[in-house]
Amino acid sequence: MMAYPFDDARILLALQIDHSRVAGYFAAHWGNKDFETPQPYSSVVLAAGEHDIGWWEWEMKPSTLNDQGLLMDYHDGSRIGSWSERK
């Protein structure tokens, strides 16, 4: 899940699985006179569209790493700072 402070009272959330779907749409429509179509086309589009599907279960019931509510960094599972530290 990608989270970003919108304002003092709200957070914007985008699921990793939604992000991968968008990547798949981009891959499916990539290619023009300046950029070649991905090859092999169907494999690249499928890989782009499914690359974060493993996050499904966690995103349906997100958790934090500790009782302080710090968020999990999807790269390595480490803690990232609180919202006040990120602004």
PyMOL Python script that loads the backbone (N, CA, C, O; Angstrom):
from pymol import cmd

cmd.read_pdbstr("""\
ATOM      1  N   MET A   1       0.845  -1.169   0.000  1.00  0.00           N
ATOM      2  CA  MET A   1       0.000   0.000   0.000  1.00  0.00           C
ATOM      3  C   MET A   1       0.890   1.231   0.000  1.00  0.00           C
ATOM      4  O   MET A   1       1.816   1.352   0.803  1.00  0.00           O
ATOM      5  N   MET A   2       0.599   2.120  -0.895  1.00  0.00           N
ATOM      6  CA  MET A   2       1.326   3.382  -0.910  1.00  0.00           C
ATOM      7  C   MET A   2       0.465   4.403  -0.173  1.00  0.00           C
ATOM      8  O   MET A   2      -0.723   4.547  -0.459  1.00  0.00           O
ATOM      9  N   ALA A   3       1.065   5.098   0.761  1.00  0.00           N
ATOM     10  CA  ALA A   3       0.339   6.075   1.572  1.00  0.00           C
ATOM     11  C   ALA A   3       1.063   7.402   1.501  1.00  0.00           C
ATOM     12  O   ALA A   3       2.292   7.465   1.530  1.00  0.00           O
ATOM     13  N   TYR A   4       0.273   8.466   1.408  1.00  0.00           N
ATOM     14  CA  TYR A   4       0.854   9.796   1.331  1.00  0.00           C
ATOM     15  C   TYR A   4      -0.028  10.765   2.109  1.00  0.00           C
ATOM     16  O   TYR A   4      -1.243  10.785   1.910  1.00  0.00           O
ATOM     17  N   PRO A   5       0.566  11.571   2.997  1.00  0.00           N
ATOM     18  CA  PRO A   5      -0.247  12.547   3.729  1.00  0.00           C
ATOM     19  C   PRO A   5      -0.862  13.555   2.757  1.00  0.00           C
ATOM     20  O   PRO A   5      -0.139  14.240   2.033  1.00  0.00           O
ATOM     21  N   PHE A   6      -2.179  13.647   2.739  1.00  0.00           N
ATOM     22  CA  PHE A   6      -2.888  14.584   1.873  1.00  0.00           C
ATOM     23  C   PHE A   6      -2.978  15.956   2.526  1.00  0.00           C
ATOM     24  O   PHE A   6      -2.681  16.978   1.908  1.00  0.00           O
ATOM     25  N   ASP A   7      -3.390  15.954   3.780  1.00  0.00           N
ATOM     26  CA  ASP A   7      -3.423  17.175   4.582  1.00  0.00           C
ATOM     27  C   ASP A   7      -3.325  16.737   6.040  1.00  0.00           C
ATOM     28  O   ASP A   7      -2.991  15.585   6.314  1.00  0.00           O
ATOM     29  N   ASP A   8      -3.607  17.629   6.969  1.00  0.00           N
ATOM     30  CA  ASP A   8      -3.443  17.295   8.387  1.00  0.00           C
ATOM     31  C   ASP A   8      -4.408  16.232   8.882  1.00  0.00           C
ATOM     32  O   ASP A   8      -4.173  15.628   9.928  1.00  0.00           O
ATOM     33  N   ALA A   9      -5.495  15.991   8.146  1.00  0.00           N
ATOM     34  CA  ALA A   9      -6.493  15.048   8.623  1.00  0.00           C
ATOM     35  C   ALA A   9      -6.680  13.823   7.729  1.00  0.00           C
ATOM     36  O   ALA A   9      -7.361  12.875   8.121  1.00  0.00           O
ATOM     37  N   ARG A  10      -6.085  13.829   6.534  1.00  0.00           N
ATOM     38  CA  ARG A  10      -6.348  12.725   5.598  1.00  0.00           C
ATOM     39  C   ARG A  10      -5.064  12.173   4.993  1.00  0.00           C
ATOM     40  O   ARG A  10      -4.054  12.864   4.860  1.00  0.00           O
ATOM     41  N   ILE A  11      -5.152  10.891   4.631  1.00  0.00           N
ATOM     42  CA  ILE A  11      -4.056  10.192   3.980  1.00  0.00           C
ATOM     43  C   ILE A  11      -4.596   9.602   2.676  1.00  0.00           C
ATOM     44  O   ILE A  11      -5.681   9.020   2.656  1.00  0.00           O
ATOM     45  N   LEU A  12      -3.849   9.752   1.607  1.00  0.00           N
ATOM     46  CA  LEU A  12      -4.195   9.097   0.345  1.00  0.00           C
ATOM     47  C   LEU A  12      -3.586   7.700   0.346  1.00  0.00           C
ATOM     48  O   LEU A  12      -2.406   7.535   0.655  1.00  0.00           O
ATOM     49  N   LEU A  13      -4.380   6.705   0.006  1.00  0.00           N
ATOM     50  CA  LEU A  13      -3.916   5.330  -0.056  1.00  0.00           C
ATOM     51  C   LEU A  13      -4.114   4.774  -1.457  1.00  0.00           C
ATOM     52  O   LEU A  13      -5.167   4.968  -2.064  1.00  0.00           O
ATOM     53  N   ALA A  14      -3.126   4.099  -1.959  1.00  0.00           N
ATOM     54  CA  ALA A  14      -3.235   3.380  -3.230  1.00  0.00           C
ATOM     55  C   ALA A  14      -2.681   1.980  -2.999  1.00  0.00           C
ATOM     56  O   ALA A  14      -1.555   1.817  -2.530  1.00  0.00           O
ATOM     57  N   LEU A  15      -3.469   0.992  -3.326  1.00  0.00           N
ATOM     58  CA  LEU A  15      -3.025  -0.383  -3.135  1.00  0.00           C
ATOM     59  C   LEU A  15      -1.898  -0.725  -4.109  1.00  0.00           C
ATOM     60  O   LEU A  15      -1.898  -0.272  -5.253  1.00  0.00           O
ATOM     61  N   GLN A  16      -0.946  -1.522  -3.648  1.00  0.00           N
ATOM     62  CA  GLN A  16       0.116  -1.988  -4.537  1.00  0.00           C
ATOM     63  C   GLN A  16      -0.478  -2.755  -5.715  1.00  0.00           C
ATOM     64  O   GLN A  16       0.019  -2.654  -6.837  1.00  0.00           O
ATOM     65  N   ILE A  17      -1.535  -3.515  -5.466  1.00  0.00           N
ATOM     66  CA  ILE A  17      -2.139  -4.289  -6.555  1.00  0.00           C
ATOM     67  C   ILE A  17      -2.788  -3.377  -7.588  1.00  0.00           C
ATOM     68  O   ILE A  17      -2.817  -3.716  -8.771  1.00  0.00           O
ATOM     69  N   ASP A  18      -3.306  -2.232  -7.167  1.00  0.00           N
ATOM     70  CA  ASP A  18      -3.844  -1.270  -8.133  1.00  0.00           C
ATOM     71  C   ASP A  18      -2.712  -0.628  -8.928  1.00  0.00           C
ATOM     72  O   ASP A  18      -2.839  -0.393 -10.129  1.00  0.00           O
ATOM     73  N   HIS A  19      -1.612  -0.351  -8.249  1.00  0.00           N
ATOM     74  CA  HIS A  19      -0.429   0.191  -8.916  1.00  0.00           C
ATOM     75  C   HIS A  19       0.051  -0.775 -10.006  1.00  0.00           C
ATOM     76  O   HIS A  19       0.394  -0.342 -11.106  1.00  0.00           O
ATOM     77  N   SER A  20       0.078  -2.061  -9.711  1.00  0.00           N
ATOM     78  CA  SER A  20       0.553  -3.010 -10.722  1.00  0.00           C
ATOM     79  C   SER A  20      -0.418  -3.096 -11.893  1.00  0.00           C
ATOM     80  O   SER A  20       0.007  -3.289 -13.032  1.00  0.00           O
ATOM     81  N   ARG A  21      -1.706  -2.958 -11.632  1.00  0.00           N
ATOM     82  CA  ARG A  21      -2.683  -2.948 -12.737  1.00  0.00           C
ATOM     83  C   ARG A  21      -2.418  -1.757 -13.669  1.00  0.00           C
ATOM     84  O   ARG A  21      -2.449  -1.903 -14.891  1.00  0.00           O
ATOM     85  N   VAL A  22      -2.163  -0.595 -13.094  1.00  0.00           N
ATOM     86  CA  VAL A  22      -1.862   0.585 -13.907  1.00  0.00           C
ATOM     87  C   VAL A  22      -0.592   0.348 -14.726  1.00  0.00           C
ATOM     88  O   VAL A  22      -0.533   0.705 -15.903  1.00  0.00           O
ATOM     89  N   ALA A  23       0.429  -0.258 -14.099  1.00  0.00           N
ATOM     90  CA  ALA A  23       1.651  -0.580 -14.833  1.00  0.00           C
ATOM     91  C   ALA A  23       1.344  -1.500 -16.009  1.00  0.00           C
ATOM     92  O   ALA A  23       1.925  -1.351 -17.084  1.00  0.00           O
ATOM     93  N   GLY A  24       0.440  -2.445 -15.811  1.00  0.00           N
ATOM     94  CA  GLY A  24       0.037  -3.334 -16.899  1.00  0.00           C
ATOM     95  C   GLY A  24      -0.659  -2.587 -18.022  1.00  0.00           C
ATOM     96  O   GLY A  24      -0.428  -2.879 -19.196  1.00  0.00           O
ATOM     97  N   TYR A  25      -1.504  -1.633 -17.679  1.00  0.00           N
ATOM     98  CA  TYR A  25      -2.174  -0.811 -18.712  1.00  0.00           C
ATOM     99  C   TYR A  25      -1.148  -0.005 -19.503  1.00  0.00           C
ATOM    100  O   TYR A  25      -1.235   0.095 -20.727  1.00  0.00           O
ATOM    101  N   PHE A  26      -0.177   0.566 -18.795  1.00  0.00           N
ATOM    102  CA  PHE A  26       0.885   1.306 -19.488  1.00  0.00           C
ATOM    103  C   PHE A  26       1.638   0.381 -20.450  1.00  0.00           C
ATOM    104  O   PHE A  26       1.875   0.732 -21.606  1.00  0.00           O
ATOM    105  N   ALA A  27       2.006  -0.792 -19.962  1.00  0.00           N
ATOM    106  CA  ALA A  27       2.754  -1.736 -20.798  1.00  0.00           C
ATOM    107  C   ALA A  27       1.944  -2.151 -22.029  1.00  0.00           C
ATOM    108  O   ALA A  27       2.490  -2.300 -23.122  1.00  0.00           O
ATOM    109  N   ALA A  28       0.639  -2.335 -21.836  1.00  0.00           N
ATOM    110  CA  ALA A  28      -0.222  -2.762 -22.944  1.00  0.00           C
ATOM    111  C   ALA A  28      -0.336  -1.699 -24.030  1.00  0.00           C
ATOM    112  O   ALA A  28      -0.586  -2.016 -25.193  1.00  0.00           O
ATOM    113  N   HIS A  29      -0.152  -0.448 -23.650  1.00  0.00           N
ATOM    114  CA  HIS A  29      -0.313   0.652 -24.608  1.00  0.00           C
ATOM    115  C   HIS A  29       1.011   1.303 -24.995  1.00  0.00           C
ATOM    116  O   HIS A  29       1.032   2.314 -25.696  1.00  0.00           O
ATOM    117  N   TRP A  30       2.116   0.717 -24.533  1.00  0.00           N
ATOM    118  CA  TRP A  30       3.432   1.258 -24.834  1.00  0.00           C
ATOM    119  C   TRP A  30       3.776   0.983 -26.290  1.00  0.00           C
ATOM    120  O   TRP A  30       3.421  -0.060 -26.838  1.00  0.00           O
ATOM    121  N   GLY A  31       4.446   1.896 -26.883  1.00  0.00           N
ATOM    122  CA  GLY A  31       4.916   1.714 -28.252  1.00  0.00           C
ATOM    123  C   GLY A  31       4.322   2.763 -29.181  1.00  0.00           C
ATOM    124  O   GLY A  31       3.109   2.964 -29.229  1.00  0.00           O
ATOM    125  N   ASN A  32       5.201   3.419 -29.911  1.00  0.00           N
ATOM    126  CA  ASN A  32       4.814   4.408 -30.908  1.00  0.00           C
ATOM    127  C   ASN A  32       6.010   4.613 -31.828  1.00  0.00           C
ATOM    128  O   ASN A  32       6.897   3.761 -31.879  1.00  0.00           O
ATOM    129  N   LYS A  33       6.051   5.701 -32.540  1.00  0.00           N
ATOM    130  CA  LYS A  33       7.169   5.923 -33.460  1.00  0.00           C
ATOM    131  C   LYS A  33       8.496   6.128 -32.731  1.00  0.00           C
ATOM    132  O   LYS A  33       9.560   5.943 -33.321  1.00  0.00           O
ATOM    133  N   ASP A  34       8.439   6.513 -31.444  1.00  0.00           N
ATOM    134  CA  ASP A  34       9.659   6.760 -30.676  1.00  0.00           C
ATOM    135  C   ASP A  34      10.055   5.594 -29.762  1.00  0.00           C
ATOM    136  O   ASP A  34      11.232   5.444 -29.434  1.00  0.00           O
ATOM    137  N   PHE A  35       9.089   4.772 -29.352  1.00  0.00           N
ATOM    138  CA  PHE A  35       9.336   3.676 -28.423  1.00  0.00           C
ATOM    139  C   PHE A  35       8.744   2.395 -28.977  1.00  0.00           C
ATOM    140  O   PHE A  35       7.589   2.359 -29.401  1.00  0.00           O
ATOM    141  N   GLU A  36       9.554   1.342 -28.968  1.00  0.00           N
ATOM    142  CA  GLU A  36       9.079   0.055 -29.472  1.00  0.00           C
ATOM    143  C   GLU A  36       8.051  -0.558 -28.531  1.00  0.00           C
ATOM    144  O   GLU A  36       8.051  -0.282 -27.331  1.00  0.00           O
ATOM    145  N   THR A  37       7.191  -1.376 -29.075  1.00  0.00           N
ATOM    146  CA  THR A  37       6.254  -2.165 -28.285  1.00  0.00           C
ATOM    147  C   THR A  37       7.056  -3.188 -27.489  1.00  0.00           C
ATOM    148  O   THR A  37       8.017  -3.751 -28.011  1.00  0.00           O
ATOM    149  N   PRO A  38       6.680  -3.440 -26.231  1.00  0.00           N
ATOM    150  CA  PRO A  38       7.414  -4.429 -25.434  1.00  0.00           C
ATOM    151  C   PRO A  38       7.438  -5.799 -26.124  1.00  0.00           C
ATOM    152  O   PRO A  38       6.461  -6.211 -26.749  1.00  0.00           O
ATOM    153  N   GLN A  39       8.553  -6.479 -26.000  1.00  0.00           N
ATOM    154  CA  GLN A  39       8.694  -7.823 -26.572  1.00  0.00           C
ATOM    155  C   GLN A  39       9.308  -8.743 -25.524  1.00  0.00           C
ATOM    156  O   GLN A  39      10.275  -8.347 -24.874  1.00  0.00           O
ATOM    157  N   PRO A  40       8.804  -9.916 -25.336  1.00  0.00           N
ATOM    158  CA  PRO A  40       7.591 -10.454 -25.933  1.00  0.00           C
ATOM    159  C   PRO A  40       6.367  -9.780 -25.311  1.00  0.00           C
ATOM    160  O   PRO A  40       6.228  -9.743 -24.088  1.00  0.00           O
ATOM    161  N   TYR A  41       5.511  -9.265 -26.130  1.00  0.00           N
ATOM    162  CA  TYR A  41       4.419  -8.384 -25.722  1.00  0.00           C
ATOM    163  C   TYR A  41       3.574  -8.960 -24.584  1.00  0.00           C
ATOM    164  O   TYR A  41       3.475  -8.345 -23.522  1.00  0.00           O
ATOM    165  N   SER A  42       2.968 -10.119 -24.788  1.00  0.00           N
ATOM    166  CA  SER A  42       2.040 -10.620 -23.770  1.00  0.00           C
ATOM    167  C   SER A  42       2.730 -10.948 -22.455  1.00  0.00           C
ATOM    168  O   SER A  42       2.134 -10.773 -21.392  1.00  0.00           O
ATOM    169  N   SER A  43       3.960 -11.416 -22.499  1.00  0.00           N
ATOM    170  CA  SER A  43       4.682 -11.712 -21.259  1.00  0.00           C
ATOM    171  C   SER A  43       5.000 -10.439 -20.485  1.00  0.00           C
ATOM    172  O   SER A  43       4.861 -10.408 -19.262  1.00  0.00           O
ATOM    173  N   VAL A  44       5.423  -9.397 -21.178  1.00  0.00           N
ATOM    174  CA  VAL A  44       5.755  -8.129 -20.523  1.00  0.00           C
ATOM    175  C   VAL A  44       4.501  -7.500 -19.923  1.00  0.00           C
ATOM    176  O   VAL A  44       4.526  -7.026 -18.787  1.00  0.00           O
ATOM    177  N   VAL A  45       3.407  -7.494 -20.677  1.00  0.00           N
ATOM    178  CA  VAL A  45       2.155  -6.911 -20.175  1.00  0.00           C
ATOM    179  C   VAL A  45       1.663  -7.682 -18.960  1.00  0.00           C
ATOM    180  O   VAL A  45       1.247  -7.079 -17.971  1.00  0.00           O
ATOM    181  N   LEU A  46       1.705  -9.014 -19.026  1.00  0.00           N
ATOM    182  CA  LEU A  46       1.283  -9.826 -17.888  1.00  0.00           C
ATOM    183  C   LEU A  46       2.174  -9.571 -16.675  1.00  0.00           C
ATOM    184  O   LEU A  46       1.670  -9.393 -15.567  1.00  0.00           O
ATOM    185  N   ALA A  47       3.481  -9.552 -16.872  1.00  0.00           N
ATOM    186  CA  ALA A  47       4.407  -9.317 -15.760  1.00  0.00           C
ATOM    187  C   ALA A  47       4.181  -7.940 -15.128  1.00  0.00           C
ATOM    188  O   ALA A  47       4.173  -7.812 -13.904  1.00  0.00           O
ATOM    189  N   ALA A  48       4.000  -6.927 -15.949  1.00  0.00           N
ATOM    190  CA  ALA A  48       3.764  -5.577 -15.417  1.00  0.00           C
ATOM    191  C   ALA A  48       2.456  -5.533 -14.632  1.00  0.00           C
ATOM    192  O   ALA A  48       2.391  -4.927 -13.563  1.00  0.00           O
ATOM    193  N   GLY A  49       1.429  -6.168 -15.155  1.00  0.00           N
ATOM    194  CA  GLY A  49       0.121  -6.126 -14.508  1.00  0.00           C
ATOM    195  C   GLY A  49       0.006  -6.965 -13.248  1.00  0.00           C
ATOM    196  O   GLY A  49      -0.889  -6.733 -12.435  1.00  0.00           O
ATOM    197  N   GLU A  50       0.887  -7.927 -13.071  1.00  0.00           N
ATOM    198  CA  GLU A  50       0.800  -8.835 -11.926  1.00  0.00           C
ATOM    199  C   GLU A  50       1.966  -8.698 -10.951  1.00  0.00           C
ATOM    200  O   GLU A  50       2.038  -9.454  -9.982  1.00  0.00           O
ATOM    201  N   HIS A  51       2.875  -7.762 -11.177  1.00  0.00           N
ATOM    202  CA  HIS A  51       4.112  -7.755 -10.399  1.00  0.00           C
ATOM    203  C   HIS A  51       3.928  -7.512  -8.904  1.00  0.00           C
ATOM    204  O   HIS A  51       4.829  -7.844  -8.134  1.00  0.00           O
ATOM    205  N   ASP A  52       2.823  -6.960  -8.463  1.00  0.00           N
ATOM    206  CA  ASP A  52       2.598  -6.738  -7.029  1.00  0.00           C
ATOM    207  C   ASP A  52       1.439  -7.565  -6.482  1.00  0.00           C
ATOM    208  O   ASP A  52       0.940  -7.271  -5.396  1.00  0.00           O
ATOM    209  N   ILE A  53       1.006  -8.580  -7.201  1.00  0.00           N
ATOM    210  CA  ILE A  53      -0.156  -9.367  -6.780  1.00  0.00           C
ATOM    211  C   ILE A  53       0.061 -10.047  -5.424  1.00  0.00           C
ATOM    212  O   ILE A  53      -0.904 -10.370  -4.732  1.00  0.00           O
ATOM    213  N   GLY A  54       1.307 -10.262  -5.047  1.00  0.00           N
ATOM    214  CA  GLY A  54       1.609 -10.884  -3.762  1.00  0.00           C
ATOM    215  C   GLY A  54       1.221 -10.051  -2.552  1.00  0.00           C
ATOM    216  O   GLY A  54       1.191 -10.558  -1.431  1.00  0.00           O
ATOM    217  N   TRP A  55       0.924  -8.785  -2.768  1.00  0.00           N
ATOM    218  CA  TRP A  55       0.518  -7.903  -1.669  1.00  0.00           C
ATOM    219  C   TRP A  55      -0.965  -8.007  -1.339  1.00  0.00           C
ATOM    220  O   TRP A  55      -1.412  -7.404  -0.363  1.00  0.00           O
ATOM    221  N   TRP A  56      -1.734  -8.747  -2.115  1.00  0.00           N
ATOM    222  CA  TRP A  56      -3.191  -8.803  -1.957  1.00  0.00           C
ATOM    223  C   TRP A  56      -3.605  -9.103  -0.521  1.00  0.00           C
ATOM    224  O   TRP A  56      -4.368  -8.345   0.077  1.00  0.00           O
ATOM    225  N   GLU A  57      -3.107 -10.204   0.033  1.00  0.00           N
ATOM    226  CA  GLU A  57      -3.546 -10.622   1.361  1.00  0.00           C
ATOM    227  C   GLU A  57      -3.211  -9.571   2.419  1.00  0.00           C
ATOM    228  O   GLU A  57      -4.061  -9.247   3.248  1.00  0.00           O
ATOM    229  N   TRP A  58      -1.991  -9.033   2.407  1.00  0.00           N
ATOM    230  CA  TRP A  58      -1.621  -8.019   3.391  1.00  0.00           C
ATOM    231  C   TRP A  58      -2.466  -6.768   3.245  1.00  0.00           C
ATOM    232  O   TRP A  58      -2.872  -6.173   4.243  1.00  0.00           O
ATOM    233  N   GLU A  59      -2.738  -6.361   2.006  1.00  0.00           N
ATOM    234  CA  GLU A  59      -3.495  -5.124   1.803  1.00  0.00           C
ATOM    235  C   GLU A  59      -4.957  -5.240   2.232  1.00  0.00           C
ATOM    236  O   GLU A  59      -5.590  -4.229   2.538  1.00  0.00           O
ATOM    237  N   MET A  60      -5.490  -6.437   2.258  1.00  0.00           N
ATOM    238  CA  MET A  60      -6.861  -6.622   2.731  1.00  0.00           C
ATOM    239  C   MET A  60      -6.941  -6.532   4.244  1.00  0.00           C
ATOM    240  O   MET A  60      -8.010  -6.270   4.795  1.00  0.00           O
ATOM    241  N   LYS A  61      -5.812  -6.747   4.926  1.00  0.00           N
ATOM    242  CA  LYS A  61      -5.746  -6.613   6.384  1.00  0.00           C
ATOM    243  C   LYS A  61      -4.357  -6.100   6.746  1.00  0.00           C
ATOM    244  O   LYS A  61      -3.530  -6.855   7.257  1.00  0.00           O
ATOM    245  N   PRO A  62      -4.091  -4.796   6.479  1.00  0.00           N
ATOM    246  CA  PRO A  62      -2.748  -4.255   6.717  1.00  0.00           C
ATOM    247  C   PRO A  62      -2.365  -4.266   8.190  1.00  0.00           C
ATOM    248  O   PRO A  62      -3.209  -4.167   9.081  1.00  0.00           O
ATOM    249  N   SER A  63      -1.084  -4.388   8.407  1.00  0.00           N
ATOM    250  CA  SER A  63      -0.565  -4.384   9.765  1.00  0.00           C
ATOM    251  C   SER A  63       0.658  -3.465   9.818  1.00  0.00           C
ATOM    252  O   SER A  63       1.193  -3.047   8.791  1.00  0.00           O
ATOM    253  N   THR A  64       1.072  -3.175  11.020  1.00  0.00           N
ATOM    254  CA  THR A  64       2.289  -2.394  11.235  1.00  0.00           C
ATOM    255  C   THR A  64       3.319  -3.313  11.875  1.00  0.00           C
ATOM    256  O   THR A  64       3.019  -4.463  12.194  1.00  0.00           O
ATOM    257  N   LEU A  65       4.510  -2.813  12.058  1.00  0.00           N
ATOM    258  CA  LEU A  65       5.575  -3.645  12.618  1.00  0.00           C
ATOM    259  C   LEU A  65       5.606  -3.672  14.136  1.00  0.00           C
ATOM    260  O   LEU A  65       6.224  -4.551  14.736  1.00  0.00           O
ATOM    261  N   ASN A  66       4.948  -2.722  14.745  1.00  0.00           N
ATOM    262  CA  ASN A  66       5.008  -2.692  16.205  1.00  0.00           C
ATOM    263  C   ASN A  66       3.804  -1.946  16.767  1.00  0.00           C
ATOM    264  O   ASN A  66       2.964  -1.453  16.015  1.00  0.00           O
ATOM    265  N   ASP A  67       3.727  -1.868  18.074  1.00  0.00           N
ATOM    266  CA  ASP A  67       2.591  -1.217  18.721  1.00  0.00           C
ATOM    267  C   ASP A  67       2.634   0.301  18.611  1.00  0.00           C
ATOM    268  O   ASP A  67       1.695   0.973  19.040  1.00  0.00           O
ATOM    269  N   GLN A  68       3.719   0.863  18.037  1.00  0.00           N
ATOM    270  CA  GLN A  68       3.788   2.307  17.830  1.00  0.00           C
ATOM    271  C   GLN A  68       3.096   2.712  16.535  1.00  0.00           C
ATOM    272  O   GLN A  68       2.939   3.903  16.266  1.00  0.00           O
ATOM    273  N   GLY A  69       2.685   1.754  15.741  1.00  0.00           N
ATOM    274  CA  GLY A  69       1.964   2.055  14.516  1.00  0.00           C
ATOM    275  C   GLY A  69       2.829   2.519  13.366  1.00  0.00           C
ATOM    276  O   GLY A  69       2.320   3.109  12.412  1.00  0.00           O
ATOM    277  N   LEU A  70       4.137   2.264  13.433  1.00  0.00           N
ATOM    278  CA  LEU A  70       4.992   2.659  12.331  1.00  0.00           C
ATOM    279  C   LEU A  70       4.726   1.766  11.126  1.00  0.00           C
ATOM    280  O   LEU A  70       4.449   0.575  11.269  1.00  0.00           O
ATOM    281  N   LEU A  71       4.813   2.348   9.954  1.00  0.00           N
ATOM    282  CA  LEU A  71       4.485   1.635   8.731  1.00  0.00           C
ATOM    283  C   LEU A  71       5.620   0.730   8.278  1.00  0.00           C
ATOM    284  O   LEU A  71       6.784   0.954   8.608  1.00  0.00           O
ATOM    285  N   MET A  72       5.258  -0.297   7.516  1.00  0.00           N
ATOM    286  CA  MET A  72       6.244  -1.215   6.978  1.00  0.00           C
ATOM    287  C   MET A  72       6.709  -0.699   5.620  1.00  0.00           C
ATOM    288  O   MET A  72       5.890  -0.295   4.795  1.00  0.00           O
ATOM    289  N   ASP A  73       8.005  -0.711   5.388  1.00  0.00           N
ATOM    290  CA  ASP A  73       8.565  -0.348   4.096  1.00  0.00           C
ATOM    291  C   ASP A  73       8.530  -1.593   3.223  1.00  0.00           C
ATOM    292  O   ASP A  73       9.081  -2.628   3.599  1.00  0.00           O
ATOM    293  N   TYR A  74       7.893  -1.505   2.073  1.00  0.00           N
ATOM    294  CA  TYR A  74       7.731  -2.691   1.240  1.00  0.00           C
ATOM    295  C   TYR A  74       9.036  -3.198   0.645  1.00  0.00           C
ATOM    296  O   TYR A  74       9.078  -4.325   0.152  1.00  0.00           O
ATOM    297  N   HIS A  75      10.092  -2.410   0.673  1.00  0.00           N
ATOM    298  CA  HIS A  75      11.368  -2.867   0.124  1.00  0.00           C
ATOM    299  C   HIS A  75      12.026  -3.926   1.004  1.00  0.00           C
ATOM    300  O   HIS A  75      12.478  -4.960   0.514  1.00  0.00           O
ATOM    301  N   ASP A  76      12.073  -3.661   2.292  1.00  0.00           N
ATOM    302  CA  ASP A  76      12.821  -4.588   3.145  1.00  0.00           C
ATOM    303  C   ASP A  76      12.147  -4.886   4.480  1.00  0.00           C
ATOM    304  O   ASP A  76      12.746  -5.541   5.333  1.00  0.00           O
ATOM    305  N   GLY A  77      10.926  -4.425   4.678  1.00  0.00           N
ATOM    306  CA  GLY A  77      10.223  -4.700   5.911  1.00  0.00           C
ATOM    307  C   GLY A  77      10.651  -3.843   7.087  1.00  0.00           C
ATOM    308  O   GLY A  77      10.195  -4.062   8.209  1.00  0.00           O
ATOM    309  N   SER A  78      11.516  -2.873   6.849  1.00  0.00           N
ATOM    310  CA  SER A  78      11.949  -2.017   7.947  1.00  0.00           C
ATOM    311  C   SER A  78      10.885  -0.973   8.253  1.00  0.00           C
ATOM    312  O   SER A  78       9.953  -0.761   7.478  1.00  0.00           O
ATOM    313  N   ARG A  79      11.043  -0.347   9.369  1.00  0.00           N
ATOM    314  CA  ARG A  79      10.100   0.711   9.743  1.00  0.00           C
ATOM    315  C   ARG A  79      10.445   1.998   9.024  1.00  0.00           C
ATOM    316  O   ARG A  79      11.616   2.326   8.832  1.00  0.00           O
ATOM    317  N   ILE A  80       9.423   2.716   8.635  1.00  0.00           N
ATOM    318  CA  ILE A  80       9.630   4.083   8.147  1.00  0.00           C
ATOM    319  C   ILE A  80       8.976   5.011   9.153  1.00  0.00           C
ATOM    320  O   ILE A  80       8.091   4.595   9.901  1.00  0.00           O
ATOM    321  N   GLY A  81       9.398   6.242   9.176  1.00  0.00           N
ATOM    322  CA  GLY A  81       8.983   7.195  10.195  1.00  0.00           C
ATOM    323  C   GLY A  81       7.498   7.446  10.264  1.00  0.00           C
ATOM    324  O   GLY A  81       6.743   7.045   9.378  1.00  0.00           O
ATOM    325  N   SER A  82       7.090   8.105  11.312  1.00  0.00           N
ATOM    326  CA  SER A  82       5.693   8.472  11.488  1.00  0.00           C
ATOM    327  C   SER A  82       5.324   9.546  10.472  1.00  0.00           C
ATOM    328  O   SER A  82       6.190  10.110   9.804  1.00  0.00           O
ATOM    329  N   TRP A  83       4.034   9.818  10.366  1.00  0.00           N
ATOM    330  CA  TRP A  83       3.574  10.831   9.393  1.00  0.00           C
ATOM    331  C   TRP A  83       4.183  12.186   9.674  1.00  0.00           C
ATOM    332  O   TRP A  83       4.518  12.918   8.743  1.00  0.00           O
ATOM    333  N   SER A  84       4.334  12.538  10.956  1.00  0.00           N
ATOM    334  CA  SER A  84       4.894  13.855  11.268  1.00  0.00           C
ATOM    335  C   SER A  84       6.355  13.952  10.817  1.00  0.00           C
ATOM    336  O   SER A  84       6.822  15.038  10.470  1.00  0.00           O
ATOM    337  N   GLU A  85       7.075  12.836  10.819  1.00  0.00           N
ATOM    338  CA  GLU A  85       8.470  12.847  10.372  1.00  0.00           C
ATOM    339  C   GLU A  85       8.584  12.918   8.846  1.00  0.00           C
ATOM    340  O   GLU A  85       9.624  13.320   8.325  1.00  0.00           O
ATOM    341  N   ARG A  86       7.527  12.530   8.129  1.00  0.00           N
ATOM    342  CA  ARG A  86       7.589  12.456   6.669  1.00  0.00           C
ATOM    343  C   ARG A  86       7.234  13.752   5.991  1.00  0.00           C
ATOM    344  O   ARG A  86       7.549  13.921   4.813  1.00  0.00           O
ATOM    345  N   LYS A  87       6.595  14.673   6.672  1.00  0.00           N
ATOM    346  CA  LYS A  87       6.155  15.901   6.034  1.00  0.00           C
ATOM    347  C   LYS A  87       7.298  16.843   5.784  1.00  0.00           C
ATOM    348  O   LYS A  87       7.094  17.932   5.248  1.00  0.00           O
TER     349      LYS A  87
END
""", "prot")
cmd.dss("prot")
cmd.show_as("cartoon", "prot")
cmd.util.cbc("prot")
cmd.orient("prot")
